[in-house]
């Protein structure tokens, strides 16, 4: 089985993330979308909310699993037997940042990182932009899957 891990904070999941996952399941037998736990980071949405947003978005797709993890991503990949890390790239700054992480992960393990370019229609969307739109009472629904709803 070709299993890929798509790690992130997903605070919240965006249409860009959604697009990468949908395209990833065409390349892999299974995509494990996993929310990294970082106690030092402040999130807008709880871990449970973020997990529920993703699960609801992919409830009809058996090739997508949703989990959480702590520690090094490569250690979690070994734990779940994922041979690939899936990442999306929006711009050159993303590439430089992700390249350094991919090189480090490759040095620490045999796990390969696979990069997909975001679709042009979602390349401007980031979770931080979505959070700012939500904080300022803007129409965030254009930027996220239908499963993301603010109370």
N, C-alpha and C positions, 0 to 999 in steps of 0.2 A: 504494500500500500504506500502510495506517495502522499505523505501527510505534511502539511505546512502549518506553521504557527504564525498567526498574524497578531503580534503583541501591540498593546497601546493602552492609553488611559481611557480613551473613548468617553470624554467628559464634555459633551455627549458624542455618540456616534454621529457622523455627518453623511451627507449624500456622497462625498468623496470616498469615505471608508466603505460605504455600501457598494459603490461601484468597484472598488478594488477587490472586495470579497466576492462579488458576483463573477468577476472576471477570473479570480483565483480558482474558483471551483471548476472552471473549465480546464485548468492546468493540473490540478491535484485531485486525488481521490477524496481527500478530506481537508478542510481548512478549519483549524482550531483558532477561534478568535478568543484571545485571552487578555483579560484586564490585569495589568500589572499593579501590584499593591505597593504603594509608596506612602508610608506613614508621615513623611515630612511634607507632603504636598497637600494643599488645600483644594478640594474639589467642589464644584457647584452641585453635582449630583452624587448621591451615596453610591457605594459599590453595588448594592442591591438594585438600585434604579438603573444604573448603567448596564448591568447584566440583563435586566428585564427588557430594556430598550432593544438590545441586540438580539436576545432570544425571540422577542416578538417580531422583529424585522425578518428573521429567518426561520420562523416557526414551521414553514412548509418546505424547508430545504434540509434533507437528512445529511447532506454533505458538510453542513456547517455545525460545529460544536462550539459552545461558549463556556469558558472556564475562567478562573482567576488564578494568579500565581504570585509568589514573592521570590526574591533573590534574583540570581542571574538568569537571563533568558536562555542561554545555552544549556544551563542545568535543567531548566524546565523542558526544553526540547528533548533532552536525553530521557527525562522521566516519562514523557508521553510518546517517545519514539518518533519524533518529527525530524526529518532530515533536511528540512528547508525552513527558512524564515521568510515570510512574505512582507514586503514593505511597499508603500506607495510614495511616489515622488511628485511633488507639485512644481518645484522650481529648482534652480541651481543651488540655492542655499540648503534645501532639503538634501540634495545629492551629496554635498560636501559633508554634512553632518552624518548622514546615513552611511556614507562610504567609510568613515572612520570607525563607526560601530561594526559594520560588516567585516572590516579587516580584523578588528579585535576579536569578534566572535569566531572568525575563521582560524585565528591563531590559537584560540582556546579550545577549539573543537573542529570537527570535520563538517559542521553544518554550513550549508551554502545559503546565502541570502539572494532572493530573487526580487528584483525591482520591477514594478509596473508603473508606467507614467499615468498620472491621473488623466481622466477625460477632460478635454478643454472646457466642457460645460461645468465641471466641478473643481477645476484647478485653483480657484481663488478661495475656496471654502476651507476654513480651519475650525477646530473646536473652540479656540480662543475667540474667533470672530463670532461664532454662534453664541457663546456665553455673553459677549458684549451686547449683541442684538437682544438677547433675552433680558439682560439687566436693564436695558433701556426701553423695554416694552415694544420692541420691533417685531415684525413678522418673521420669526425664525423658521416657520414651517416650510418655507421655500428651500431651506438649507439642510434639512435632516429628513430621515425616513419618517413615515407616518407614525411609527411606534414611539417616537420621542414626543412626549407631551408634558408641558409644564403645568403644574397645578395652579 
